[in-house]
Amino acid sequence: MTAQKTENVIIVGSGPAGLTAAIYAARANLQPLMIEGYETGGQLMTTTEVENYPGFHHGIQGPDLMIETRKQAERFGTRFITKNVTKVDFSSRPFKLWVDQDLYTANAVIISTGATAKYLGLENERRLLGRGVSACATCDGAFFKNQAVAVIGGGDTAMEEANFLTRFASKVYLIHRRHEFRASKIMSERVLNNPKVQVIYDTQLIDVLGDKGVKGARLRNLKTGEESTLDVEGVFIAIGHKPNTDLFQGILETNDVGYVLTRGKTTYTSVEGVFAAGDVQDPVYRQAITAAGTGCMAAIDAERWLEHQGHK
């Protein structure tokens, strides 16, 4: 299919970053087109109670927050395509984006495809996600006051999660497949010196127990093969995140893990006129509120850049 009219700005991805960018771009009269993907709303669609997003003192369900934000973007004139971008060409302007066989062109593009937490692939791990299983201690740690929890992993992320959870949990078990951590020495020492953390080496999580919530973790010692049950009410998977940037490899500059690199305190990428916001360019904070903040920045950056280019 041939291209439609060239859009002022196309936003790829529909989490907090993309939807905030859409709100700001629409209110700036840029008439944004959002290609939101099949997994609309991003990671918050699999989150239950969100208590740390400003403006909701009683908390709000993750899907409800995304539905309301989408309605807000739509109210100001954002148009939506609920499919995935399958190919891009940013080598010349206007930029080209394909959705299957359909070609769309844009004078500016905002990338907000997010990042995906890595999971172990256990059936009950997915089933109990948001009901005791989490991949974000900052998001969910406060729900586990005076409870025992397990953290799975051995890198810096796992160390950070374990240390953070000791603020709330009565006991934190750190489960690691190997006998040595992959984490930096300073992060490892903080965990090993924390009296509320107990490290269980050479062990893997093989199942998460519970019906409507987590009631335990099933473990296997990789040296002896012995299996045991750990009495915990929360399981935090901390084996890293994968930025959703496969589509842009070799096109936009990324770091060694795949996060899109942005310039200074802006959302400018290595390609002039292409901007990135949210978890796709943020390996550090990974919060809904910081994603929304960079979505705002990307829309303002895009608006000013378009104006500078002479686009009305």
C-alpha positions as CSV (number, residue, x, y, z in Angstrom):
1,M,0.0,0.0,0.0
2,T,1.3,3.5,-0.8
3,A,1.9,6.0,1.9
4,Q,-0.9,8.2,3.2
5,K,-0.3,11.9,3.9
6,T,2.9,12.5,5.7
7,E,2.3,12.9,9.5
8,N,3.8,15.6,11.6
9,V,4.8,13.0,14.2
10,I,4.3,9.3,14.7
11,I,4.5,7.8,18.1
12,V,5.5,4.1,18.4
13,G,4.4,2.5,21.6
14,S,1.6,3.2,24.0
15,G,2.8,3.0,27.6
16,P,3.0,6.0,29.9
17,A,5.8,7.6,27.8
18,G,4.0,7.2,24.5
19,L,0.6,8.3,25.8
20,T,2.0,11.4,27.6
21,A,3.9,12.3,24.4
22,A,0.6,12.0,22.5
23,I,-1.2,14.3,25.0
24,Y,1.4,17.0,24.7
25,A,1.8,16.6,20.9
26,A,-1.9,16.7,20.4
27,R,-2.3,19.8,22.5
28,A,0.4,21.4,20.5
29,N,-1.8,20.8,17.4
30,L,0.6,18.3,15.9
31,Q,-2.2,15.8,15.2
32,P,-0.1,12.8,16.3
33,L,-0.6,9.3,15.0
34,M,0.1,6.6,17.5
35,I,1.0,3.1,16.4
36,E,0.3,1.6,19.8
37,G,1.1,-2.1,19.1
38,Y,-1.0,-5.1,20.0
39,E,0.1,-4.9,23.7
40,T,-1.5,-1.6,24.3
41,G,-0.7,0.2,27.6
42,G,2.7,-1.3,28.2
43,Q,3.8,-3.0,31.4
44,L,1.2,-1.3,33.5
45,M,-1.4,-3.5,31.9
46,T,-0.1,-6.4,33.9
47,T,0.2,-4.4,37.1
48,T,-2.6,-4.5,39.7
49,E,-2.5,-1.7,42.4
50,V,-0.4,1.4,41.5
51,E,0.1,3.5,44.7
52,N,3.1,5.6,43.7
53,Y,1.7,7.5,40.7
54,P,0.9,11.1,41.8
55,G,-2.8,12.1,41.9
56,F,-4.3,8.9,43.1
57,H,-4.2,8.9,46.9
58,H,-6.2,5.7,47.1
59,G,-4.1,4.0,44.4
60,I,-5.3,2.9,41.0
61,Q,-5.2,-0.3,39.0
62,G,-2.5,-0.3,36.3
63,P,-4.9,-1.0,33.4
64,D,-7.3,1.7,34.6
65,L,-4.5,4.2,34.7
66,M,-3.5,3.4,31.1
67,I,-7.1,3.4,29.9
68,E,-7.7,6.9,31.4
69,T,-4.5,8.2,29.9
70,R,-5.4,6.8,26.5
71,K,-8.8,8.5,26.7
72,Q,-7.0,11.8,27.5
73,A,-4.8,11.5,24.5
74,E,-7.7,10.6,22.3
75,R,-9.7,13.6,23.6
76,F,-7.1,16.0,22.3
77,G,-7.1,14.3,18.8
78,T,-4.6,11.5,18.9
79,R,-5.3,8.8,16.3
80,F,-4.5,5.2,17.0
81,I,-3.5,2.1,15.0
82,T,-3.6,-1.0,17.2
83,K,-1.0,-3.0,15.3
84,N,2.8,-3.4,15.5
85,V,5.3,-1.5,13.4
86,T,7.1,-4.2,11.4
87,K,9.9,-2.2,9.7
88,V,11.3,1.3,9.7
89,D,13.6,3.3,7.4
90,F,15.1,6.4,9.1
91,S,17.8,7.0,6.4
92,S,16.0,10.0,4.9
93,R,13.0,12.3,5.6
94,P,10.2,11.9,5.7
95,F,10.8,8.8,7.9
96,K,9.1,5.6,6.7
97,L,7.4,3.1,9.0
98,W,5.6,-0.1,7.9
99,V,2.7,-1.9,9.6
100,D,2.8,-5.1,7.6
101,Q,2.3,-3.9,4.0
102,D,1.0,-0.5,4.9
103,L,3.5,2.4,4.7
104,Y,3.3,5.5,6.9
105,T,5.6,8.5,6.7
106,A,6.3,11.2,9.3
107,N,8.4,14.3,9.6
108,A,9.3,13.3,13.2
109,V,9.1,10.0,15.2
110,I,8.9,9.3,18.9
111,I,10.0,5.9,20.0
112,S,8.4,4.7,23.2
113,T,8.3,0.9,22.8
114,G,9.5,0.3,26.4
115,A,11.4,-2.6,27.9
116,T,10.2,-6.1,29.0
117,A,11.2,-7.6,32.3
118,K,12.9,-11.0,31.8
119,Y,11.1,-13.9,33.4
120,L,11.9,-17.6,34.0
121,G,9.0,-18.9,32.0
122,L,7.2,-20.8,34.8
123,E,3.5,-21.2,34.3
124,N,2.6,-20.1,37.9
125,E,5.1,-17.2,37.6
126,R,2.9,-15.7,34.9
127,R,-0.3,-16.7,36.5
128,L,0.6,-15.0,39.8
129,L,2.1,-11.9,38.2
130,G,0.7,-8.9,40.1
131,R,-0.5,-11.2,42.9
132,G,2.7,-11.7,44.7
133,V,5.1,-12.1,41.7
134,S,6.8,-8.9,40.6
135,A,9.7,-7.7,38.6
136,C,9.9,-4.3,40.3
137,A,10.7,-3.9,44.0
138,T,10.3,-0.1,43.8
139,C,6.8,-0.5,42.4
140,D,5.6,-3.3,44.8
141,G,7.9,-3.5,47.8
142,A,5.5,-1.6,50.1
143,F,2.9,-4.3,49.7
144,F,5.1,-6.7,51.6
145,K,5.5,-5.1,55.0
146,N,6.6,-7.6,57.6
147,Q,6.4,-10.5,55.1
148,A,9.1,-12.8,53.9
149,V,10.0,-12.5,50.2
150,A,12.4,-14.1,47.7
151,V,14.5,-12.3,45.1
152,I,15.7,-14.3,42.1
153,G,19.0,-13.3,40.4
154,G,22.6,-12.6,41.0
155,G,23.4,-9.4,39.2
156,D,23.3,-5.7,40.3
157,T,19.5,-5.6,39.7
158,A,19.0,-8.5,42.1
159,M,21.3,-6.8,44.7
160,E,19.4,-3.5,44.4
161,E,16.0,-5.2,44.7
162,A,17.1,-7.3,47.7
163,N,18.5,-4.3,49.6
164,F,15.5,-2.2,48.8
165,L,13.0,-4.9,50.0
166,T,14.7,-5.0,53.4
167,R,13.0,-1.7,54.2
168,F,9.6,-3.5,54.2
169,A,10.0,-7.3,54.3
170,S,10.7,-9.2,57.5
171,K,13.1,-11.4,55.6
172,V,14.6,-11.4,52.1
173,Y,15.9,-14.6,50.6
174,L,18.2,-14.1,47.6
175,I,18.1,-17.1,45.3
176,H,21.0,-17.5,42.9
177,R,21.8,-20.3,40.5
178,R,25.6,-20.1,40.9
179,H,28.0,-20.0,43.9
180,E,29.2,-16.5,43.0
181,F,27.4,-13.3,42.1
182,R,27.7,-11.6,38.7
183,A,27.0,-8.3,40.5
184,S,29.7,-5.7,41.2
185,K,31.7,-6.2,44.4
186,I,30.3,-3.2,46.2
187,M,26.7,-4.2,45.5
188,S,27.4,-7.8,46.6
189,E,29.0,-6.7,49.8
190,R,26.0,-4.6,50.7
191,V,23.7,-7.6,50.4
192,L,26.1,-10.0,52.3
193,N,26.4,-7.5,55.1
194,N,22.6,-6.9,55.4
195,P,21.3,-9.0,58.3
196,K,17.8,-9.2,56.8
197,V,19.1,-10.9,53.7
198,Q,19.8,-14.7,53.5
199,V,21.6,-15.9,50.3
200,I,20.8,-19.3,49.0
201,Y,23.4,-20.3,46.4
202,D,23.4,-23.0,43.7
203,T,19.6,-23.0,43.7
204,Q,16.9,-22.3,41.1
205,L,13.3,-21.4,41.4
206,I,11.2,-24.2,39.8
207,D,7.7,-23.2,40.8
208,V,5.7,-20.5,42.6
209,L,3.1,-21.9,45.0
210,G,-0.3,-20.4,45.7
211,D,-3.8,-20.0,44.4
212,K,-4.9,-16.4,44.5
213,G,-1.6,-15.2,45.9
214,V,2.0,-16.4,46.5
215,K,2.2,-18.8,49.4
216,G,5.6,-20.3,48.8
217,A,8.5,-20.9,46.4
218,R,9.6,-24.3,45.2
219,L,13.4,-24.6,45.0
220,R,15.9,-27.1,43.6
221,N,19.5,-27.3,44.7
222,L,21.5,-27.6,41.5
223,K,24.4,-29.5,43.1
224,T,22.4,-32.2,45.0
225,G,19.1,-32.1,43.1
226,E,17.3,-31.8,46.4
227,E,14.0,-29.9,46.3
228,S,12.5,-27.8,49.1
229,T,9.8,-25.3,49.8
230,L,10.5,-21.8,51.0
231,D,7.7,-20.0,53.0
232,V,7.4,-16.6,51.3
233,E,4.5,-14.4,50.3
234,G,6.3,-12.5,47.5
235,V,8.7,-13.5,44.7
236,F,10.7,-10.8,42.9
237,I,12.2,-11.8,39.5
238,A,15.4,-9.7,39.1
239,I,17.2,-11.2,36.1
240,G,17.2,-8.0,34.0
241,H,15.1,-6.2,31.4
242,K,15.2,-6.4,27.6
243,P,14.5,-3.1,25.8
244,N,12.1,-3.5,22.9
245,T,14.5,-2.2,20.3
246,D,15.0,-5.1,17.9
247,L,13.2,-3.0,15.2
248,F,15.8,-0.3,15.5
249,Q,19.1,-2.3,15.8
250,G,21.6,-0.9,13.3
251,I,19.4,2.2,12.7
252,L,19.5,4.0,16.1
253,E,22.6,4.1,18.3
254,T,22.1,1.8,21.4
255,N,24.2,0.7,24.3
256,D,25.6,-2.8,24.6
257,V,22.3,-4.1,26.2
258,G,20.1,-2.5,23.5
259,Y,18.8,0.7,25.2
260,V,18.4,3.6,22.8
261,L,21.0,6.3,23.6
262,T,19.7,9.9,23.9
263,R,21.8,13.0,23.8
264,G,22.5,14.8,27.1
265,K,19.4,15.9,29.0
266,T,17.2,15.6,25.8
267,T,15.3,12.8,24.1
268,Y,17.2,13.3,20.8
269,T,18.5,10.0,19.4
270,S,21.4,9.5,17.0
271,V,19.0,10.2,14.1
272,E,17.9,13.9,13.8
273,G,14.2,14.0,14.1
274,V,13.8,10.7,15.9
275,F,13.2,10.9,19.7
276,A,13.1,8.3,22.4
277,A,11.2,8.3,25.7
278,G,10.5,5.9,28.6
279,D,12.0,2.6,29.4
280,V,13.3,2.1,25.9
281,Q,16.0,4.6,26.8
282,D,16.0,4.3,30.6
283,P,17.9,1.4,32.2
284,V,18.1,3.1,35.6
285,Y,14.7,4.3,36.9
286,R,12.0,2.3,34.9
287,Q,9.0,4.0,36.6
288,A,5.7,5.0,35.1
289,I,6.2,8.6,36.3
290,T,9.7,8.9,34.8
291,A,8.5,7.4,31.6
292,A,5.6,9.9,31.5
293,G,8.1,12.7,32.2
294,T,10.3,11.8,29.2
295,G,7.2,11.4,27.1
296,C,6.5,15.0,27.8
297,M,10.1,15.9,27.0
298,A,10.0,14.0,23.7
299,A,6.8,15.8,22.5
300,I,8.3,19.2,23.4
301,D,11.6,18.3,21.7
302,A,9.8,17.1,18.6
303,E,7.5,20.2,18.5
304,R,10.5,22.6,18.7
305,W,12.5,20.6,16.2
306,L,9.7,20.6,13.7
307,E,9.2,24.3,14.1
308,H,13.0,24.8,13.6
309,Q,12.7,22.7,10.4
310,G,10.0,25.0,9.1
311,H,7.0,22.6,9.5
312,K,3.9,24.4,10.5
